[in-house]
Amino acid sequence: MIRARAGRLTFRRVFPRLVRLLLTLAAVVVVGFYGAANAAKRPGSGWAFRALPVFLNLAPQDVRGRALTAMRAVARDDARDAERGRRELVRLGGAALPHVLPQLDTLEPSARGRVAYALAPLALRMRVASPEDVSTPERALLFFGRFWQDRSIDFRSTTVRRAVERLAERSLTLRRDDVIHADTYALEALITALGKVRTEADVARVGRLNSVLVHVTGRGEALPRAPSVPQAQRAVEGWQRLWLVEGADYTVLEGPRRVAALVTETQFGKWLAQTRLWQLGRSQSGADVASLVTGAVPRSAIHVLLLLGIALAAAAASTLADRGRGLLSRARARLSATAASLVASYPMVLSLALAFELLTGRGGVLELCASALRRGDVNLLMGSLLAVTLLSELLVTLPARVAAAGHASDESDGEDES
């Protein structure tokens, strides 16, 4: 019977290893993220999603719930709650109007005026009212009553999407005003329309949309008159980051979207979205995590290989103390036993490599992982953990192959003796 060569790759050999690697990565990601999320609870971690549940959000908040809660806070006229409610209504902006204005009639007359007056700064930002139109609660209530009768049809996703698409194609005053009148109701369409930035045409499109985004949110920065591609790319990333953090505050979660929000509106879901958008995201320092990890992996690989080499060399050298017969077979057996123990105690090897990096200051991905855990830097910690896992799966094959070769040799010797 002809045996397959030991080094030949076959599906039966590769598939189990691939499945094991995927299961290992999944376990490391889930367990590691739970630890990272707990580490990020400490002050100064900079983790934007720490207020969310870690893996499952049974009660995701959307614009409808937030807007009605803010409206009720203003209607109660408790000084502290009313001020928070007013700020929240202005932050939610035009996205809150389809939920607040139809509910005004359910409030008592004085409460209606307070809510309408709380929306006065929003009417000015949307450029649909003059200061005189909303100067008192009574005037504000009258204005918003007429406004909703005349303009409610404009607050539809298809209408706003078409307005944004027209603005993205060409900047005209009327097109810009149409989008500004929708305010944050157009936020999702605006950020989606930013697209990818590769050419000067893309830069021009981002310039047109960025000015409207700055106006309706009161955040971000205006671009120069002739922005470069990197400047436009940074602006797009900033708006995408805003949407990732606060997107649910401006949208209605219903149907399949609400079911998905059980997972997406969690810390883990937000991290996965970051990973898809920006390749593991940014560290606390603002550096690109993928670049940091990629640069640190070779140093840790050298440290681990050095430790493995020293252990195997020490095992081989120890046989020289006994000069009896069968030196080669004893060395092979000792190497095999040592390699098997290295495979079994591989976490200890990583711990020693980490200690070496910490003591010598020759930081690698292991030191990067420990430092990220200490600071509560979720993105950097998860990137480092993934790199350590892949590095371990790759480097552990060295002692594993030595142990397997020794075992195969012992079997062969046993067959020859028989």
C-alpha positions as CSV (number, residue, x, y, z in Angstrom):
1,M,0.0,0.0,0.0
2,I,1.5,3.3,-1.1
3,R,1.4,5.9,1.7
4,A,0.7,9.6,1.0
5,R,3.7,11.8,1.4
6,A,3.8,13.4,4.9
7,G,4.0,17.0,3.7
8,R,1.3,16.7,1.0
9,L,-1.8,18.9,1.6
10,T,-5.1,17.2,1.2
11,F,-8.7,18.2,1.8
12,R,-8.9,15.8,4.7
13,R,-6.0,17.4,6.4
14,V,-6.7,21.1,5.6
15,F,-10.5,21.1,6.4
16,P,-10.3,20.0,10.0
17,R,-7.5,22.5,10.7
18,L,-9.5,25.3,9.0
19,V,-12.6,24.5,11.1
20,R,-10.5,24.4,14.2
21,L,-9.0,27.8,13.3
22,L,-12.4,29.3,12.7
23,L,-13.8,27.9,16.0
24,T,-10.8,29.2,17.8
25,L,-11.1,32.7,16.3
26,A,-14.8,32.8,17.1
27,A,-14.2,31.8,20.8
28,V,-11.4,34.3,21.1
29,V,-13.5,37.1,19.6
30,V,-16.5,36.4,21.9
31,V,-14.6,35.8,25.1
32,G,-12.0,38.5,24.3
33,F,-14.7,41.1,23.5
34,Y,-16.5,40.4,26.8
35,G,-13.3,41.1,28.6
36,A,-12.5,44.2,26.4
37,A,-16.0,45.6,27.1
38,N,-15.6,45.3,30.8
39,A,-12.2,46.9,30.6
40,A,-13.7,49.8,28.6
41,K,-16.0,50.6,31.5
42,R,-13.2,52.5,33.3
43,P,-13.2,56.3,32.9
44,G,-11.1,57.6,30.0
45,S,-11.3,54.5,27.9
46,G,-12.9,56.5,25.0
47,W,-15.1,53.6,24.0
48,A,-18.1,55.3,22.5
49,F,-20.5,52.4,22.9
50,R,-20.0,51.4,26.6
51,A,-23.6,52.5,27.5
52,L,-25.0,49.8,25.2
53,P,-25.5,46.1,26.2
54,V,-22.5,43.9,25.2
55,F,-24.1,41.2,23.0
56,L,-27.9,41.5,23.1
57,N,-30.1,44.6,23.3
58,L,-33.7,43.6,24.2
59,A,-34.9,47.2,24.2
60,P,-33.2,49.2,21.4
61,Q,-34.0,52.9,21.4
62,D,-35.0,54.7,18.2
63,V,-36.0,58.3,17.3
64,R,-39.7,57.7,18.0
65,G,-39.1,56.6,21.6
66,R,-36.5,59.3,22.3
67,A,-38.6,62.1,20.7
68,L,-41.8,61.2,22.7
69,T,-39.8,60.9,25.9
70,A,-38.3,64.3,25.3
71,M,-41.7,65.8,24.4
72,R,-43.3,64.5,27.7
73,A,-40.4,65.9,29.7
74,V,-41.0,69.4,28.2
75,A,-44.7,69.1,28.7
76,R,-44.3,68.4,32.4
77,D,-42.5,71.7,32.8
78,D,-40.2,70.4,35.5
79,A,-37.2,72.8,35.1
80,R,-34.4,70.2,35.0
81,D,-36.3,67.6,32.9
82,A,-37.7,70.3,30.6
83,E,-34.3,71.6,29.8
84,R,-33.0,68.2,29.0
85,G,-36.0,67.5,26.9
86,R,-35.5,70.8,24.9
87,R,-31.9,69.9,24.2
88,E,-32.9,66.4,23.1
89,L,-35.6,67.7,20.7
90,V,-33.2,70.1,19.1
91,R,-30.5,67.4,18.8
92,L,-33.0,65.0,17.2
93,G,-34.1,67.8,14.9
94,G,-36.3,67.2,11.9
95,A,-36.2,63.4,12.5
96,A,-38.4,64.0,15.6
97,L,-41.1,66.1,13.9
98,P,-43.1,63.2,12.4
99,H,-43.5,61.8,15.9
100,V,-43.9,64.9,18.0
101,L,-46.1,67.2,15.9
102,P,-49.0,64.7,15.4
103,Q,-49.0,64.1,19.2
104,L,-49.4,67.8,20.2
105,D,-53.2,67.5,20.2
106,T,-53.0,64.9,22.9
107,L,-51.4,67.4,25.3
108,E,-53.2,70.1,27.4
109,P,-53.1,73.6,25.8
110,S,-50.3,75.0,28.0
111,A,-48.1,71.9,27.4
112,R,-48.6,72.2,23.6
113,G,-47.3,75.7,23.7
114,R,-44.2,74.6,25.7
115,V,-43.4,71.8,23.3
116,A,-43.9,74.0,20.3
117,Y,-41.7,76.8,21.8
118,A,-39.0,74.2,22.6
119,L,-39.0,73.4,18.8
120,A,-38.4,77.1,17.9
121,P,-34.6,76.8,17.5
122,L,-35.2,73.9,15.2
123,A,-37.6,75.9,13.0
124,L,-34.9,78.6,12.6
125,R,-32.2,76.0,11.8
126,M,-34.5,74.5,9.2
127,R,-35.0,77.9,7.7
128,V,-38.8,77.5,7.6
129,A,-39.6,80.2,10.1
130,S,-38.6,83.7,11.1
131,P,-37.8,84.7,14.7
132,E,-41.1,86.5,14.9
133,D,-43.0,83.3,13.9
134,V,-41.9,81.4,16.9
135,S,-41.3,84.3,19.4
136,T,-43.9,83.0,21.9
137,P,-45.4,79.6,22.8
138,E,-48.7,80.7,21.2
139,R,-47.0,81.8,18.0
140,A,-44.8,78.7,17.9
141,L,-47.9,76.5,18.3
142,L,-49.7,78.2,15.5
143,F,-46.7,78.1,13.2
144,F,-46.1,74.3,13.7
145,G,-49.7,73.6,13.2
146,R,-49.7,75.2,9.8
147,F,-46.2,73.8,9.0
148,W,-47.3,70.2,9.5
149,Q,-50.5,70.7,7.5
150,D,-48.4,72.1,4.6
151,R,-45.2,70.1,4.8
152,S,-45.9,66.7,6.4
153,I,-45.8,65.1,2.9
154,D,-42.2,66.2,2.6
155,F,-41.2,64.0,5.5
156,R,-41.1,60.8,3.5
157,S,-37.9,58.7,3.0
158,T,-38.3,58.6,-0.8
159,T,-38.9,62.3,-1.1
160,V,-35.9,63.2,1.0
161,R,-33.7,60.6,-0.7
162,R,-34.5,62.2,-4.1
163,A,-33.7,65.6,-2.8
164,V,-30.3,64.4,-1.4
165,E,-29.5,62.7,-4.7
166,R,-30.2,65.9,-6.6
167,L,-27.9,67.9,-4.3
168,A,-25.2,65.3,-4.6
169,E,-25.3,65.7,-8.4
170,R,-25.2,69.5,-8.4
171,S,-25.2,72.3,-5.8
172,L,-28.1,74.7,-6.3
173,T,-29.7,76.9,-3.7
174,L,-33.1,75.4,-4.1
175,R,-31.8,71.9,-3.9
176,R,-29.8,72.7,-0.8
177,D,-32.7,74.4,0.9
178,D,-34.9,71.3,0.2
179,V,-32.5,69.2,2.2
180,I,-32.0,71.7,5.0
181,H,-35.8,72.0,5.4
182,A,-35.8,68.2,6.2
183,D,-33.0,68.7,8.7
184,T,-31.9,65.5,10.5
185,Y,-34.7,63.6,8.8
186,A,-32.3,63.5,5.8
187,L,-29.3,62.5,7.8
188,E,-29.2,58.8,6.8
189,A,-29.6,59.7,3.1
190,L,-26.9,62.4,3.3
191,I,-24.3,60.0,4.9
192,T,-25.2,57.3,2.5
193,A,-24.8,59.7,-0.5
194,L,-21.2,60.6,0.6
195,G,-20.0,57.3,-0.8
196,K,-16.4,56.5,-1.4
197,V,-13.8,59.2,-2.1
198,R,-11.4,58.4,-4.9
199,T,-11.6,61.1,-7.6
200,E,-12.0,64.9,-7.7
201,A,-15.7,64.3,-8.6
202,D,-16.1,62.5,-5.4
203,V,-14.4,65.3,-3.5
204,A,-16.8,67.8,-5.0
205,R,-19.8,65.7,-4.0
206,V,-18.5,65.4,-0.5
207,G,-18.0,69.2,-0.3
208,R,-21.6,69.8,-1.3
209,L,-23.0,67.4,1.2
210,N,-20.6,68.2,4.0
211,S,-21.8,71.8,4.4
212,V,-25.4,70.6,4.8
213,L,-24.4,68.0,7.3
214,V,-22.5,70.6,9.4
215,H,-25.5,72.8,9.3
216,V,-28.2,70.3,10.4
217,T,-26.1,68.6,13.1
218,G,-24.0,71.5,14.4
219,R,-21.0,69.1,14.3
220,G,-18.1,68.4,12.0
221,E,-15.9,70.9,10.3
222,A,-16.3,72.9,7.1
223,L,-14.0,71.7,4.3
224,P,-11.6,74.2,2.6
225,R,-12.7,75.7,-0.7
226,A,-10.6,73.2,-2.6
227,P,-10.3,70.2,-0.4
228,S,-7.9,67.3,-1.2
229,V,-8.9,63.7,-1.4
230,P,-7.5,62.8,2.0
231,Q,-9.4,65.7,3.6
232,A,-12.6,64.6,2.0
233,Q,-11.9,61.0,3.1
234,R,-11.4,62.1,6.7
235,A,-14.7,64.1,6.5
236,V,-16.6,61.0,5.3
237,E,-15.1,58.8,8.0
238,G,-16.1,61.4,10.6
239,W,-19.7,61.4,9.4
240,Q,-19.8,57.6,9.2
241,R,-18.5,57.4,12.7
242,L,-21.2,59.7,13.9
243,W,-23.9,57.6,12.2
244,L,-22.4,54.4,13.7
245,V,-22.6,55.9,17.2
246,E,-26.0,57.8,16.9
247,G,-27.7,56.4,13.8
248,A,-30.5,54.7,15.7
249,D,-31.3,58.1,17.3
250,Y,-32.5,59.4,13.9
251,T,-34.3,56.4,12.5
252,V,-37.3,54.3,13.3
253,L,-36.6,50.7,14.2
254,E,-39.5,48.6,13.0
255,G,-39.9,45.3,11.2
256,P,-36.7,43.5,10.2
257,R,-34.7,46.6,11.2
258,R,-35.9,46.2,14.8
259,V,-35.1,42.5,14.9
260,A,-31.6,43.3,13.6
261,A,-31.2,46.0,16.2
262,L,-31.3,43.3,18.9
263,V,-27.7,42.5,17.8
264,T,-26.5,45.6,15.8
265,E,-27.4,48.1,18.6
266,T,-24.9,46.4,21.0
267,Q,-21.2,47.0,21.7
268,F,-20.3,43.9,19.8
269,G,-22.5,44.8,16.8
270,K,-20.9,48.3,16.7
271,W,-17.4,46.9,16.9
272,L,-18.2,44.5,14.0
273,A,-19.5,47.4,12.0
274,Q,-16.3,49.4,12.7
275,T,-14.2,46.4,11.6
276,R,-16.1,46.2,8.3
277,L,-15.9,49.9,7.6
278,W,-12.4,50.7,8.8
279,Q,-10.4,47.5,9.2
280,L,-10.5,47.2,13.0
281,G,-11.0,50.9,13.5
282,R,-8.8,53.4,15.4
283,S,-7.0,53.1,18.7
284,Q,-7.4,55.6,21.5
285,S,-4.5,57.5,20.1
286,G,-6.2,57.8,16.7
287,A,-3.8,55.5,15.0
288,D,-4.9,52.8,12.6
289,V,-5.3,49.5,14.5
290,A,-4.5,47.3,11.5
291,S,-1.2,49.1,10.8
292,L,-0.2,49.0,14.5
293,V,-0.9,45.3,14.8
294,T,0.7,44.4,11.4
295,G,3.9,46.2,12.4
296,A,4.0,44.5,15.8
297,V,3.4,40.9,14.8
298,P,6.9,40.1,13.3
299,R,8.6,41.1,16.6
300,S,6.4,38.8,18.6
301,A,6.9,36.0,16.1
302,I,10.6,36.3,16.5
303,H,10.3,36.2,20.3
304,V,8.1,33.1,20.3
305,L,10.3,31.3,17.7
306,L,13.4,32.1,19.8
307,L,11.8,30.6,22.9
308,L,10.7,27.5,21.0
309,G,14.2,27.1,19.5
310,I,15.9,27.4,22.9
311,A,13.6,24.8,24.4
312,L,14.2,22.3,21.6
313,A,17.9,23.0,21.5
314,A,18.1,22.5,25.3
315,A,16.3,19.2,24.9
316,A,18.6,18.0,22.2
317,A,21.7,19.1,24.0
318,S,20.7,17.4,27.2
319,T,21.2,14.0,25.5
320,L,24.9,14.8,25.1
321,A,25.4,14.3,28.9
322,D,24.7,10.6,28.4
323,R,27.3,9.2,26.0
324,G,25.9,5.7,25.9
325,R,24.5,3.9,22.8
326,G,21.5,5.1,20.9
327,L,22.4,8.8,21.2
328,L,20.4,9.7,18.0
329,S,17.3,7.8,19.1
330,R,17.4,9.3,22.6
331,A,17.8,12.8,21.2
332,R,14.9,12.2,18.8
333,A,12.7,10.9,21.7
334,R,13.6,13.8,24.0
335,L,12.9,16.3,21.2
336,S,9.5,14.7,20.6
337,A,8.6,14.8,24.3
338,T,9.7,18.4,24.7
339,A,7.8,19.5,21.5
340,A,4.6,17.8,22.8
341,S,4.9,19.5,26.1
342,L,5.5,22.9,24.3
343,V,2.2,22.3,22.4
344,A,0.4,21.5,25.6
345,S,1.8,24.5,27.4
346,Y,1.7,27.0,24.6
347,P,0.0,29.7,26.7
348,M,3.0,29.5,29.0
349,V,5.3,30.2,26.0
350,L,3.2,33.2,25.1
351,S,3.4,34.4,28.7
352,L,7.2,34.1,28.6
353,A,7.3,36.0,25.3
354,L,5.1,38.7,26.8
355,A,7.4,39.0,29.9
356,F,10.4,39.3,27.6
357,E,8.7,42.1,25.7
358,L,7.7,43.9,28.8
359,L,11.2,43.6,30.5
360,T,13.3,44.5,27.4
361,G,11.0,47.1,26.0
362,R,11.0,45.4,22.6
363,G,7.3,45.6,22.2
364,G,5.4,43.2,19.9
365,V,1.8,42.3,19.5
366,L,1.7,40.6,22.9
367,E,2.8,43.8,24.7
368,L,0.3,45.7,22.5
369,C,-2.5,43.4,23.7
370,A,-1.6,43.8,27.4
371,S,-1.3,47.6,27.0
372,A,-4.7,47.8,25.3
373,L,-6.3,45.7,28.0
374,R,-4.8,48.0,30.7
375,R,-6.1,51.1,29.0
376,G,-9.5,49.7,28.0
377,D,-8.8,50.3,24.3
378,V,-11.3,47.9,22.8
379,N,-10.4,48.3,19.1
380,L,-6.7,47.8,19.7
381,L,-7.3,44.9,22.1
382,M,-9.4,43.0,19.7
383,G,-7.0,43.6,16.8
384,S,-4.1,42.4,19.0
385,L,-6.1,39.3,20.2
386,L,-6.9,38.3,16.6
387,A,-3.2,38.7,15.7
388,V,-2.0,36.7,18.7
389,T,-4.5,33.9,17.9
390,L,-3.4,33.6,14.2
391,L,0.2,33.9,15.3
392,S,-0.2,31.1,17.8
393,E,-2.0,28.8,15.3
394,L,0.8,29.4,12.9
395,L,3.8,29.0,15.2
396,V,2.5,26.1,17.2
397,T,2.9,24.0,14.1
398,L,6.7,23.9,14.6
399,P,6.7,21.9,17.9
400,A,3.6,20.0,16.7
401,R,5.4,18.8,13.6
402,V,8.5,17.9,15.6
403,A,6.4,15.8,18.0
404,A,4.5,14.2,15.1
405,A,7.8,13.3,13.4
406,G,9.1,11.7,16.5
407,H,5.9,9.7,17.0
408,A,6.0,8.5,13.4
409,S,9.7,7.5,13.8
410,D,8.9,5.5,16.9
411,E,6.1,3.7,15.1
412,S,8.4,2.9,12.2
413,D,11.1,1.6,14.6
414,G,8.5,-0.6,16.3
415,E,7.4,-2.1,12.9
416,D,11.0,-2.8,12.0
417,E,11.6,-4.7,15.2
418,S,8.5,-6.8,14.7
